[in-house]
């Protein structure tokens, strides 16, 4: 259990350092710079570092540390729960940032700034985590240092199948996120963490279940086994396609590109009853005058008789 204690200490230290960075940047930087850059960079660094360390536990822990699958799944759920609770509104995911752009909730410059911050945070996480591994504080980290020099691909299935798996996972994640975005955090955060844990358990043996283009690029694009184009098809094109389909299914359109609903027309479910136009004062007097005329005519005819 010494290796697990080292990894847990790494997780707590990562959360603490990123939280300090968020508080410091929030106090020192302008609001826009913090929301569009610093917050995303800190969130991406936190997510990337914890993901790399978690991969060590998943790949080496069962046979080097005797960790059971139940322990790893529980730890994974707690990590996602901690991420959703501490990111302070950051997505740390390019597909979520692009979703906000397609929903016309973010401008193009702010979206590009978020994407750059996420890439920078992931690169910083990779460098700092490998520096931590170099200290070799546990037997798992000694083995990880040896394996990291010649890492194998995280894609363990055919490229079309991998793209389908990553796209399906991103589709369900974004669809659930859209449904729960207006709910209270006390319900939304555990629900999203549970969903990601279940999807990671199902898709992990096939694609490592990244569902995050920047995270996948930082972790596995430099590993041998597949070309850059094949990695891009699975880990970039798959999640982006799943996100676009989720937005189309939920909204029926892409608000940034289309104003009209592409799938179905929104009709009013309440029928407005038709009301006959009210008659004016002149219309109410005309029939009376007609009746008077007819009465006089009848009198004249009677008098002639």
C-alpha positions in Angstrom: 0.0 0.0 0.0 3.0 2.3 0.1 2.7 2.9 -3.6 -1.0 3.9 -3.2 -0.1 6.3 -0.4 2.5 8.0 -2.7 -0.1 8.4 -5.4 -2.7 9.7 -3.0 -0.2 12.3 -1.8 0.5 13.3 -5.4 -3.2 13.8 -6.0 -3.6 16.0 -2.9 -0.5 18.0 -3.7 -1.8 18.5 -7.3 -5.2 19.7 -6.2 -3.6 22.0 -3.6 -1.1 23.6 -6.0 -3.7 24.2 -8.7 -6.1 25.6 -6.1 -3.4 28.0 -5.0 -2.7 29.0 -8.6 -6.4 29.7 -9.2 -6.8 31.8 -6.1 -3.6 33.8 -6.9 -4.4 34.4 -10.5 -8.0 35.3 -9.6 -6.7 38.0 -7.2 -4.0 39.4 -9.5 -5.3 39.1 -13.0 -8.2 40.9 -14.6 -11.5 39.0 -14.7 -11.3 38.2 -18.4 -7.8 36.9 -18.3 -8.6 34.7 -15.3 -11.8 33.3 -16.8 -10.4 32.7 -20.3 -6.8 31.7 -19.7 -5.6 31.2 -16.1 -8.6 29.2 -14.9 -8.4 26.9 -17.9 -4.7 26.4 -17.7 -4.9 25.5 -14.0 -7.8 23.1 -14.6 -6.0 21.4 -17.5 -2.8 21.0 -15.5 -4.8 19.5 -12.6 -6.7 17.1 -14.9 -3.7 16.1 -17.0 -1.4 15.4 -13.9 -4.1 13.3 -12.2 -4.9 11.4 -15.4 -1.2 10.5 -15.9 -0.8 9.2 -12.3 -4.1 7.4 -12.5 -2.9 5.5 -15.6 0.0 4.3 -13.6 -2.3 2.9 -11.0 -4.6 1.3 -13.6 -1.8 -0.3 -15.8 0.8 -1.2 -13.2 -1.1 -1.2 -9.9 -3.1 -4.5 -10.3 0.1 -6.7 -10.7 2.7 -4.5 -9.0 0.6 -3.3 -6.1 -2.3 -5.7 -5.9 -5.0 -3.1 -6.4 -8.4 -4.4 -7.1 -10.7 -3.0 -9.8 -13.2 -1.9 -7.2 -10.5 0.3 -5.5 -9.5 1.8 -8.8 -13.0 2.6 -9.9 -13.8 4.2 -6.5 -10.6 6.3 -6.7 -11.5 7.3 -10.3 -15.0 8.4 -9.2 -13.6 10.5 -6.3 -11.0 12.1 -8.6 -13.7 13.2 -11.1 -15.9 14.4 -8.2 -13.0 16.5 -7.0 -12.3 17.9 -10.4 -15.9 19.0 -11.0 -16.0 20.6 -7.6 -12.7 22.5 -7.8 -12.4 23.6 -11.4 -14.3 26.9 -10.6 -16.2 26.8 -13.9 -13.3 25.7 -16.1 -13.9 23.0 -18.6 -10.3 21.8 -19.3 -11.8 20.2 -22.4 -11.6 21.6 -25.9 -14.9 20.0 -26.9 -16.8 21.8 -24.1 -15.2 25.1 -25.1 -16.2 24.6 -28.7 -19.7 23.6 -27.6 -20.0 27.0 -25.8 -18.9 28.6 -29.1 -21.4 26.7 -31.2 -24.1 27.7 -28.7 -23.2 31.4 -29.2 -22.2 31.6 -25.5 -18.6 32.5 -26.1 -16.8 34.6 -28.7 -14.1 33.3 -31.1 -11.2 35.1 -29.4 -12.1 33.8 -26.0 -12.6 30.3 -27.3 -9.1 30.3 -29.0 -7.6 31.6 -25.8 -9.2 28.8 -23.8 -7.9 26.2 -26.3 -4.4 27.6 -26.0 -4.6 27.6 -22.2 -5.7 24.0 -22.1 -2.9 22.9 -24.4 -0.4 24.8 -22.2 -1.8 23.3 -19.0 -1.6 19.8 -20.4 2.0 20.2 -21.4 2.9 21.6 -18.0 1.1 18.7 -16.3 3.1 16.2 -18.4 6.5 17.8 -17.6 5.8 18.1 -13.8 4.4 14.5 -13.5 7.4 13.0 -15.3 9.6 15.0 -13.0 7.7 13.5 -10.0 8.1 10.0 -11.5 11.9 10.6 -11.8 12.1 10.8 -8.0 11.1 7.1 -7.9 9.3 7.2 -4.6 7.6 3.9 -5.2 8.2 0.7 -7.2 5.4 1.6 -9.6 7.2 4.8 -10.5 10.5 2.9 -11.1 8.6 0.7 -13.6 6.8 3.7 -15.1 10.1 5.4 -15.8 11.3 2.4 -17.7 8.1 2.1 -19.6 7.7 5.8 -20.4 10.8 5.7 -22.6 9.0 3.3 -25.0 5.4 3.9 -24.3 2.7 1.9 -26.2 -0.4 3.3 -27.8 -3.5 3.8 -25.7 -5.6 2.8 -28.8 -6.1 -1.0 -28.5 -8.7 -1.5 -31.2 -9.2 -0.6 -34.9 -9.2 3.0 -35.8 -12.9 3.2 -37.0 -14.0 1.3 -33.9 -11.9 3.6 -31.6 -13.4 6.7 -33.3 -16.9 5.3 -32.7 -16.1 4.6 -29.1 -14.7 8.1 -28.4 -17.5 9.7 -30.3 -20.2 7.8 -28.5 -18.7 8.6 -25.1 -18.4 12.3 -26.0 -22.0 12.3 -27.3 -23.4 10.9 -24.0 -21.2 13.2 -21.9 -22.3 16.3 -23.8 -25.9 15.3 -23.9 -26.0 14.7 -20.2 -24.1 17.9 -19.6 -26.6 19.9 -21.6 -29.5 18.3 -19.7 -28.0 19.0 -16.3 -26.3 22.3 -16.8 -29.1 24.3 -15.1 -29.5 22.0 -12.2 -28.0 22.5 -8.7 -24.3 21.6 -8.4 -25.1 19.2 -5.6 -26.9 17.0 -8.2 -25.0 17.8 -11.3 -21.5 17.1 -10.1 -22.0 13.6 -8.8 -24.1 12.7 -11.8 -21.4 13.8 -14.3 -18.7 12.1 -12.2 -20.7 8.8 -12.1 -21.3 9.0 -15.9 -17.6 9.6 -16.7 -16.6 6.7 -14.4 -19.0 4.3 -16.0 -17.8 5.3 -19.5 -14.2 5.1 -18.5 -14.8 1.5 -17.2 -16.6 0.5 -20.5 -14.3 2.2 -23.0 -11.0 2.1 -21.0 -9.8 -1.2 -22.4 -10.3 0.0 -26.0 -9.2 3.7 -26.2 -8.4 4.6 -22.5 -11.6 6.7 -22.6 -10.1 10.1 -22.9 -13.0 12.0 -24.5 -10.7 15.0 -24.4 -8.6 15.9 -27.5 -6.0 17.9 -25.6 -5.6 15.2 -22.9 -5.2 12.5 -25.5 -2.7 14.5 -27.4 -0.6 15.0 -24.3 -0.7 11.4 -23.1 -0.6 9.1 -26.1 0.2 11.0 -29.4 3.9 10.6 -28.9 3.7 6.8 -28.3 4.4 4.3 -31.1 1.8 2.1 -32.6 -0.3 4.5 -34.7 0.3 7.5 -36.9 -0.6 11.1 -36.1 -3.5 11.0 -38.6 -4.9 7.8 -37.0 -4.7 9.4 -33.5 -6.4 12.5 -34.8 -9.2 10.5 -36.3 -9.9 8.7 -33.0 -9.2 11.3 -30.3 -10.0 14.5 -32.2 -12.5 13.8 -34.9 -14.5 11.3 -32.8 -15.2 13.5 -29.7 -15.9 16.6 -31.9 -18.4 14.7 -33.9 -20.1 13.4 -30.8 -20.3 16.9 -29.3 -21.9 18.3 -32.5 -24.4 15.5 -32.7 -25.3 16.1 -29.0 -25.9 19.8 -29.6 -28.0 19.1 -32.7 -30.1 16.5 -30.9 -30.7 18.7 -27.8 -31.3 22.1 -29.6 -32.2 20.9 -33.1 -29.7 23.4 -34.5 -26.3 25.0 -34.1 -27.1 28.5 -32.8 -23.8 29.9 -34.0 -24.6 28.8 -37.6 -28.4 28.3 -37.9 -31.3 30.2 -36.5 -34.0 27.8 -37.7 -34.5 24.4 -36.2 -33.2 21.8 -38.6 -35.0 18.7 -37.3 -38.5 19.7 -36.1 -40.7 22.8 -36.0 -41.6 24.2 -32.7 -45.3 24.7 -32.6 -47.3 26.3 -29.9 -49.2 23.6 -27.9 -51.9 26.1 -26.8 -54.5 26.9 -29.4 -55.7 30.5 -29.5 -59.5 30.6 -29.9 -60.8 32.7 -32.8 -62.8 35.7 -31.7 -65.4 37.4 -33.9 -64.7 41.1 -34.4 -66.9 43.4 -32.3 -69.5 45.4 -34.2 -69.1 49.2 -34.2 -71.8 51.7 -33.2 -72.7 52.3 -36.8 -73.3 48.6 -37.4 -75.7 48.4 -34.4 -77.8 51.3 -35.6 -78.1 50.2 -39.2 -80.3 47.2 -38.6 -82.6 49.3 -36.4 -83.0 51.8 -39.2 -83.8 49.1 -41.6 -86.5 47.8 -39.3 -87.9 51.2 -39.0 -88.0 51.6 -42.8 -89.7 48.3 -43.1 -92.3 49.3 -40.5 -93.1 52.6 -42.2 -93.4 50.8 -45.5 -95.9 48.4 -44.0 -97.9 51.3 -42.5 -98.0 53.1 -45.8 -99.3 50.0 -47.5 -101.9 49.6 -44.8 -103.0 53.2 -45.0 -103.5 53.1 -48.8 -105.7 50.2 -48.2 
